[in-house]
Amino acid sequence: QMDVHGKIREVLAETLHEELAPEHQQLSTEDLIKALRQRGIVDDIMKELKFIADVNEKERTSAPKPSTHFVDREPPVLKKTNIDPTRRYLYLQVLGGRAFLEHLQEPEPLPGQVCSTFTLCLHFRNQRFRSKPVPCACEPDFHDGFLLEIHKDSLGDGCKMVDATTMLSICDPVHMVLIKTDTFGETTLVASYFLEWRSVLAAENGITNMAVELLGVGTESKVSVGVLNIRLEMYPQLSKVLSPEVTNTQFALEHQKTAEKERLFLVYAKQWWREYLQIRPTHNARLVKIFAQDENGVNRPVCSYIRPLRAGRLLDTPRQAARFVSVLGYERAPVIGGGGGKQEQWCTLLAFLCRNKGDCEDHANLLCSLLLGFGLEAFVCVGTKAKGVPHTWVMTCGTDGTITFWESLTGHRYVHRPINPDDPPVVEQPKPLYPYRTIGCIFNHQKFFGNCQPSDAVEVCVFDLHDESKWKPMSGEAIKSVCSPGTSSVPPFPPLCASPLDAAVASNEIEVQLRVLVSEHRKDLGLSTVWDDHLSYLLSPALAAYELERTTSISAGNEEFQDAVRRAVPDGHTFKGFPIHFVYRNARRAFATCLRSPFCEEIICCRGDQVRLAVRVRVFTYPESACAVWIMFACKYRSVL
């Protein structure tokens, strides 16, 4: 509204000019703030912000709040970005989009009306950003600026200002992912784009404007979905600008080097595959996957989809990591037309996390990366489930030779004990509990093995990876040449982000909506509804115990829960309870699913004497926007029979 950027830039230019001219002293953030204060700009901005804060306040207080949450009357303090004048930054502005032709017919949203939105997610050198959601339109109104720090500590001298030549050697692109969220909160991946930002190093005054054409994903990876107008600017300005010839030569060299490495790997992979088929012609039918297509339709070696990933303080244990991955939504890649064929699309990690759902391969790749980060020896297994359906899951090898399978979609773990087909019939064989039937290959970020045992059935498989007569390895050097971090064919892995959700508020909102839905449903059946708040509260420990059991496989606290319920239900009364688990927060959708269960329907539509109903919702938040939602419906009534 006030063109703050413009004003601040003028002041900075003046201040730097005045202050730095005499002797090149360091400017602190305080000096810059002081300069802005003197010119009254800070006060103007604060006045504007006060107004915005008040509007938010009205919205925030209207939501039903649990008693433990107090709404601050103070306007929220904006997080100050410390601009270190000794560091280099890239200021990336997204100034609107155009030609999003799929949304040509979309009407202008009315004020207050819920509409589909676009959100742009960015990742650059371990920093993640998210734009404000804008309504979907043919020309979406993106107006966001992101300050990307180019010169992180990983680059040599922390105290020296990084120059244009050094920056030219940083080949990390800015990964941009465009997500569409519909009116029901369902997300779709619209585009995934790697922005080459280094052209700004050759721009006249350190500023460059570009129109970036976004292409679709999966089957539409050759079709344009729209154009974003992007402006890049270096802070502080470069003293010496590179010539366009230098940058173009660098890009050409990098491209040539990458292409050559990929060509050599392809030659090696073909040779490896020929050798593998020579062991046994039937190997042709095994699921040995060396390359996989990403969301942009680019064929990449499977090992490049995995990297040891540390979750910082967001996840504490490998089992918690498995629980987190299992509550990310599961959705098969969309196919246009029938035929039952499976569209293959392995997503880059940023696209998977921003969309908050993906196929089983995406889940397995993320779980394997997290388990490697926790110091385990983990592999992704490619094989089949019942009825020959292709599937991927994760396996860990213990130091004592224990093999554990991890199902990334459910978080379940299975210990593998192979059946020895040569044993006499008297010997009792272990019964496999896992759903996997065959296994073709296993891989992680450094290793790749093809299964060359006589049978590829999982139950008779022996996981002695050092025995080349059982597992044919690929050369570690060959894998490293195309899959090690820093090679431009491998997109850098983004860090995980903490959950933006407030668990208590989310739980409360869903609970209030469910109460309304139950009351309306009973009213349609001609039944009145009386809620028992005390009984509702008593259901909390059960929900907490269910989540703990899902994460740790340990159940605790059941005796206290049962005791409390017995006390709350008088003699001659009957208690019924029904817990159910979801990974989404849409109350109406959850309620419709609950009604499909005869047990739950019996509770919600309960008839009788002195019927009291209870419902409790507990949302457990995980990194990103992942959450596990537990709902328990209960009722108590007087048994007249």
ZADREN-630087 format. One line per field, with one value per residue (C-alpha): residue number from 1; x, y, z. Coordinates in steps of 0.001 Angstrom, whole numbers, plus 500000, padded with zeros to 6 digits. Example, Ala and Ser with C-alpha at 12.3 -4.5 7.8 and 13.67 -1.06 7.14 Angstrom:
% ZADREN-630087
i: [1,2]
x: [512300,513670]
y: [495500,498940]
z: [507800,507140]
This chain:
% ZADREN-630087
i: [1,2,3,4,5,6,7,8,9,10,11,12,13,14,15,16,17,18,19,20,21,22,23,24,25,26,27,28,29,30,31,32,33,34,35,36,37,38,39,40,41,42,43,44,45,46,47,48,49,50,51,52,53,54,55,56,57,58,59,60,61,62,63,64,65,66,67,68,69,70,71,72,73,74,75,76,77,78,79,80,81,82,83,84,85,86,87,88,89,90,91,92,93,94,95,96,97,98,99,100,101,102,103,104,105,106,107,108,109,110,111,112,113,114,115,116,117,118,119,120,121,122,123,124,125,126,127,128,129,130,131,132,133,134,135,136,137,138,139,140,141,142,143,144,145,146,147,148,149,150,151,152,153,154,155,156,157,158,159,160,161,162,163,164,165,166,167,168,169,170,171,172,173,174,175,176,177,178,179,180,181,182,183,184,185,186,187,188,189,190,191,192,193,194,195,196,197,198,199,200,201,202,203,204,205,206,207,208,209,210,211,212,213,214,215,216,217,218,219,220,221,222,223,224,225,226,227,228,229,230,231,232,233,234,235,236,237,238,239,240,241,242,243,244,245,246,247,248,249,250,251,252,253,254,255,256,257,258,259,260,261,262,263,264,265,266,267,268,269,270,271,272,273,274,275,276,277,278,279,280,281,282,283,284,285,286,287,288,289,290,291,292,293,294,295,296,297,298,299,300,301,302,303,304,305,306,307,308,309,310,311,312,313,314,315,316,317,318,319,320,321,322,323,324,325,326,327,328,329,330,331,332,333,334,335,336,337,338,339,340,341,342,343,344,345,346,347,348,349,350,351,352,353,354,355,356,357,358,359,360,361,362,363,364,365,366,367,368,369,370,371,372,373,374,375,376,377,378,379,380,381,382,383,384,385,386,387,388,389,390,391,392,393,394,395,396,397,398,399,400,401,402,403,404,405,406,407,408,409,410,411,412,413,414,415,416,417,418,419,420,421,422,423,424,425,426,427,428,429,430,431,432,433,434,435,436,437,438,439,440,441,442,443,444,445,446,447,448,449,450,451,452,453,454,455,456,457,458,459,460,461,462,463,464,465,466,467,468,469,470,471,472,473,474,475,476,477,478,479,480,481,482,483,484,485,486,487,488,489,490,491,492,493,494,495,496,497,498,499,500,501,502,503,504,505,506,507,508,509,510,511,512,513,514,515,516,517,518,519,520,521,522,523,524,525,526,527,528,529,530,531,532,533,534,535,536,537,538,539,540,541,542,543,544,545,546,547,548,549,550,551,552,553,554,555,556,557,558,559,560,561,562,563,564,565,566,567,568,569,570,571,572,573,574,575,576,577,578,579,580,581,582,583,584,585,586,587,588,589,590,591,592,593,594,595,596,597,598,599,600,601,602,603,604,605,606,607,608,609,610,611,612,613,614,615,616,617,618,619,620,621,622,623,624,625,626,627,628,629,630,631,632,633,634,635,636,637,638,639,640,641]
x: [500000,502717,505476,507570,510181,510725,511058,513382,515553,515921,516884,519341,520935,521316,522542,525072,526190,526610,527958,530188,531803,534380,535864,534351,532986,530464,526828,524729,520991,520555,522109,519732,516693,517833,518049,514533,513231,514678,512733,509533,509115,509016,506159,504167,504597,503673,500452,499520,500441,498331,495304,496025,496575,493143,491393,493117,492046,488369,488775,490764,488399,485330,486650,485650,488649,489471,489795,493548,494138,494210,494099,496763,495343,498785,499335,501701,505297,506635,509674,512621,514932,518472,520098,523766,525539,528527,526418,525090,521355,519202,515898,513375,510055,507112,505143,501974,501289,499581,498247,496992,494472,492834,491345,490144,486452,486886,484579,485966,485619,483154,484532,484491,483724,485969,487725,490526,493980,497515,500492,504111,506691,510417,513544,517069,520152,518401,515973,512265,509639,505929,503922,500566,497727,496134,492801,493163,492683,493963,496260,496875,497780,501088,502933,505583,509225,511651,515091,517342,520711,523234,526327,525774,528534,529157,531045,534542,535295,532386,533841,534533,531889,531322,532045,530351,532886,532401,528619,528840,530167,527038,524978,522025,518860,515870,513271,509755,506652,503174,500334,496603,494305,490613,487634,487685,491364,492522,495923,497190,500666,500446,504103,507640,510366,514102,515007,518520,519138,522755,521788,521430,525240,525534,522678,523517,522532,522210,518509,516936,513309,512271,509127,509248,507072,505790,505129,502646,503506,503244,501442,501239,504959,505217,502190,502454,500286,501148,503839,505255,506873,509976,512390,515798,518021,521374,521901,524277,524878,527835,530886,531891,529311,530212,529777,526892,529486,531096,527813,526607,529935,529660,526095,527153,530125,527995,525352,527966,529612,526275,525168,528462,528169,524582,525572,528362,526003,523436,526100,527119,523478,522817,525913,524864,521379,522781,524953,521963,519852,522666,522467,518891,516604,513620,515201,513529,510233,511666,510996,514481,514112,517240,515604,512367,510555,510079,507092,508596,508924,512735,514315,516641,518541,516466,519410,519141,515713,517317,519688,520279,517819,518049,514845,516588,514401,511150,511298,512937,512961,512964,509510,508196,509613,507707,504516,505065,505533,502430,500170,501190,498341,498437,497369,498271,499560,496560,495971,493956,491629,490986,492778,493880,497515,499592,501028,504542,505670,508299,508145,511053,510923,509819,506854,505824,506063,504300,501453,501321,500495,502003,502320,503870,507264,507350,506553,509194,511882,511198,511104,514353,516030,514866,515998,519423,519488,518874,521992,520312,521266,518096,517087,514022,512686,510906,508623,504988,502157,499276,497820,501138,500516,503862,504814,507749,508586,511609,513969,516611,519530,520597,524253,523257,521739,518102,516061,513074,510515,508824,505550,505753,501979,500944,504067,503885,507115,507687,510715,511734,512619,513347,511814,514396,512850,515361,514204,512366,508553,508778,510591,508087,508494,507774,504510,505180,502971,504047,501964,504903,505155,508197,511276,513255,515840,516870,518693,519668,521721,524983,524099,521957,521389,519457,517951,519537,518338,516560,513175,512232,509589,510199,509542,512504,514751,518074,519379,523093,524076,527766,527008,527119,525476,522336,522468,524155,525608,526072,529375,529350,531541,529044,526169,528235,529009,525324,523716,526064,524854,526146,525762,523357,521147,520143,517856,519038,516923,514853,514866,511645,509514,507715,503936,502056,498964,497836,496702,494320,492547,492264,490891,488340,487148,486569,484802,482401,481611,481007,478590,476554,476594,475489,472688,471424,471580,469613,467103,466402,465670,463326,465708,466816,470511,471895,475674,477597,480682,482168,481994,483486,486474,486999,487610,490866,493216,492003,492810,496266,496907,495882,498348,501123,500481,500652,503998,505740,503756,503304,499840,499526,496953,494002,493155,492612,490421,488209,487953,486916,484248,482845,482493,480810,478257,475716,474436,471861,473277,475176,478274,479365,482450,483868,487337,488375,491504,491933,494818,492710,490868,487619,484867,482042,484064,485078,481451,480261,482951,481949,478310,479371,480496,477558,479119,479470,476069,474557,476087,475191,471596,471199,467583,466610,466024,468302,470585,473692,476146,479832,482460,486145,488630,492389,494667,498316,500561,503689,506252,505018,501203,500867,498505,496825,493198,491577,487821,485836,482047,480397,476971,475481,471845,469608,469143,465398,465479]
y: [500000,502459,501111,500404,498637,501773,504080,501784,501314,505108,505537,502641,504098,507524,506068,503770,506657,509053,506620,504449,507178,508441,505083,501669,501029,498256,499325,497619,496968,499604,502290,501455,501381,504744,506189,504932,506329,509781,509924,508806,505705,503257,505198,505173,501428,500826,502819,500615,497416,498361,498501,495062,493566,494807,493136,489828,490220,490253,487109,485330,485932,484712,481122,478957,478729,476224,477776,477213,479568,483298,485635,488328,491808,493078,493325,490542,491662,491145,488918,491116,489735,490562,491797,491278,493889,491542,488863,488575,488224,487568,489406,487470,489160,487439,490180,488518,485721,485505,483010,480478,479518,476726,479451,481679,481125,481460,484214,486915,485652,487671,489155,486542,483736,480666,480065,477920,479405,479203,479066,479254,477338,478028,476244,477571,476351,475086,478036,477595,480204,480227,482918,484219,482215,484101,483294,481101,483247,483553,486294,485373,488374,487182,490004,488554,489190,486596,487399,484437,484319,483164,483113,480544,479398,476330,478553,479028,482355,483512,486978,487771,489242,486728,488099,487472,484871,482765,483054,481854,478542,478019,475807,475352,476490,478096,475299,476700,474560,475862,474264,474693,474305,473813,474959,471689,472086,469394,470174,469527,469966,472428,472972,472403,474670,475071,478744,479558,482744,483405,485459,488360,488323,489667,492180,495857,497298,494005,493760,491449,490843,487536,485787,482169,479703,476958,473547,471036,467837,464117,463462,467234,467920,469375,471656,475254,476039,479738,482408,484097,487530,487424,490166,489307,491773,491432,492970,494718,495620,493986,496192,494276,492719,489669,489724,487635,485609,484441,483303,481623,479789,478592,477310,475562,473905,472698,471369,469575,468057,466828,465445,463549,462042,461006,459477,457443,456247,455213,453210,451545,450813,449150,446972,446073,445117,442916,441082,440737,439129,436711,435204,434013,434983,435088,438146,440111,439864,441105,444623,446068,449814,451790,454991,456726,459766,462794,465160,466981,463767,463731,460260,460156,457320,456025,456540,460318,460395,459492,461317,461087,463647,464963,466327,468582,468753,468028,464226,462331,458667,456512,455204,458728,459423,456387,457698,461162,459679,457500,460469,462314,461704,458815,459526,457723,459894,461017,459265,460743,458079,454544,451273,450792,451581,453136,456519,456631,459788,459926,463429,465562,465989,469649,468850,465946,467996,471084,469043,467071,463840,461488,457935,455001,455656,459215,457908,455168,457572,460058,457363,455814,459263,459935,456502,457064,460420,458540,456470,453235,451236,451682,450713,451194,447862,447594,444596,443523,443059,440580,440120,441287,444999,446891,448433,450033,449811,450348,447847,448292,445950,445628,445106,441627,440781,441442,442541,444801,445905,449302,449972,453698,454123,452710,452962,449195,447262,443585,441455,439253,435612,433751,430333,427727,425783,422932,422175,418862,419218,418498,421808,424508,427530,431143,432560,435891,438730,441269,441902,441758,438956,439558,441789,442843,445315,447441,450774,453801,456934,455005,451406,449501,445724,443547,440381,437387,434578,431664,432919,436565,435639,437746,434884,432803,435817,435972,439507,438766,441832,440888,437663,438574,435265,436530,440281,441827,445198,448309,450169,452690,455021,455000,455859,458582,460217,461019,460903,462722,466097,469045,467366,469616,466695,466121,468746,469697,468331,470900,470861,469845,472670,472718,472343,475619,474175,474852,471396,472643,475134,472609,469921,472337,473519,469974,469003,471969,471184,467495,468385,470484,467708,465047,467269,467995,464326,463273,466076,464664,461318,463018,462565,465171,465476,465999,466323,465141,467374,465403,462121,463841,464986,461465,460167,462189,459640,456924,459054,459900,456186,455229,457710,456603,453002,453912,455635,453334,450052,450362,450772,452464,454055,451868,450903,454525,455224,452199,453067,456662,455509,452955,455741,458060,455472,454667,451146,449916,452126,451007,452727,452467,454094,454186,455598,456381,457876,460309,462209,465177,467915,468122,467496,466927,464341,462582,462507,460951,458245,457578,457057,454278,452210,450326,450625,454378,454833,452889,455406,458551,457360,455902,455694,454896,456280,459053,459036,461199,461680,462520,463330,464112,465141,465202,466482,465405,467630,466498,468410,470221,470296,466592,465629,462586,463244,460911,461157,459209,459100,457664,457378,456159,455230,453366,449742,449151,445529]
z: [500000,500951,498689,501781,499650,497588,500593,502508,499438,499023,502677,502531,499426,501114,504418,502803,500632,503579,506157,504054,501979,504582,505605,504909,508365,509093,509240,511903,511667,514407,512176,509356,511662,513105,509612,508823,512156,511450,508223,509994,507854,510769,512384,509134,508828,512476,512022,509061,510952,514002,511725,510215,513667,514833,511896,512716,516334,515374,513312,515978,518877,516979,516846,519802,522088,524796,528230,528255,525331,525946,522998,523244,522882,521899,518143,517065,516753,513267,513119,512256,509621,510582,507436,508007,505856,505508,503814,500307,499752,496744,496920,494856,494144,492510,490797,489584,487149,483795,481244,483825,481158,483136,485352,482516,483304,487073,488447,490740,494339,496422,499645,502395,499961,500199,496893,495456,496040,494700,497073,495988,498060,497690,498821,498472,500334,503462,503620,502981,502172,501451,499675,500860,499253,496333,494651,491534,488433,484893,486214,489892,492021,493522,495302,497546,498272,499655,501023,500265,501966,499385,501490,504243,506618,504481,502060,503412,505011,507140,507542,503894,501599,498837,495353,491998,490857,493994,493647,490071,491421,493594,491332,493746,491980,493678,493697,493303,493776,492960,494938,494373,497387,496586,498673,500670,501574,499092,497571,494048,492652,489748,488826,490046,488652,489197,488821,487639,489619,488613,485541,488034,488438,484890,485161,484625,488037,489878,489035,486497,485543,484031,482913,484043,482162,484460,482923,484326,486179,485388,482114,481491,481939,478408,478755,479988,483026,483337,483557,486682,486582,488735,489708,491161,492959,494742,498194,498688,495038,493346,492942,489818,487486,485415,481665,480227,478255,481522,483071,479879,479523,483141,482555,479335,481081,484000,481625,479541,482626,484018,480654,480311,483825,483125,479772,481387,484135,481526,479652,482949,483920,480550,480946,484546,483358,480559,483099,485448,482715,481868,485389,484687,481784,484203,485840,483075,484990,488324,489534,489249,489110,488221,486953,487949,486540,488778,488673,485665,483667,484062,484343,487354,489051,492008,494404,493853,495571,498909,501216,504986,506349,509885,511367,513901,516997,515146,515463,518328,517311,514165,515142,515478,512009,510694,512329,510763,507272,507686,508500,505325,502870,500408,496850,493661,490829,488739,485387,482521,481126,482333,481711,485317,484483,487267,486327,487649,489364,492095,493558,494668,498439,498341,496081,498348,501567,500196,498768,502019,500215,497665,496363,498266,496596,497996,501483,501277,500003,502819,505523,504251,504269,507852,509097,507471,509295,512565,511835,510728,507649,505638,502110,499948,498672,495318,494851,494917,497407,497105,493585,492085,492760,492568,495904,497717,501417,503675,505256,507968,508631,512279,513228,514441,511060,512064,509060,509798,507204,507725,505899,505145,504608,507990,510183,510903,511443,510667,511579,508632,509324,506087,505427,504443,501522,502010,505570,506110,506519,510282,510941,511835,509579,510636,509319,507594,508915,506306,503156,500720,498137,495902,496016,492930,494187,497170,497200,499265,498518,498056,497202,494746,494767,492308,493777,492006,494307,492549,493811,494339,496972,500107,502518,501246,500644,502494,503029,503050,501020,500928,499046,495349,494390,496189,495531,492480,493554,491444,491586,494445,492363,489492,491859,493525,490171,489554,493013,495374,496734,494737,491342,489481,488414,492052,493614,497120,499986,501914,505736,507505,508942,512294,512216,511672,513410,516966,518108,520823,518557,515705,518073,519446,516015,514749,517982,517807,514137,514930,517744,515315,512672,515208,516583,513048,512066,515176,514630,511141,512820,515280,518237,520756,521705,525206,525477,528515,528781,531660,529744,526666,528703,530109,526559,526233,527874,525504,522428,523790,524453,520891,519379,521749,520711,517006,517540,520019,519842,523649,525149,528543,530834,529866,533497,534559,531521,532203,535887,535125,532648,535140,537715,535199,534043,536798,537533,535058,532305,529187,527772,524134,522628,519098,518275,514686,513128,510192,508641,507504,509399,507422,510019,507496,505558,508808,509997,506715,507060,510698,509738,507337,510322,511866,515387,515123,513518,516448,518917,516955,516348,519850,521117,524699,528148,529517,526441,526889,524022,524124,521496,521914,519229,519625,516874,517122,515028,513192,511096,507956,508058,508837,511631,513130,514097,516623,517173,519753,519857,522956,524542,527814,528264,530689,529752,529878,528665]
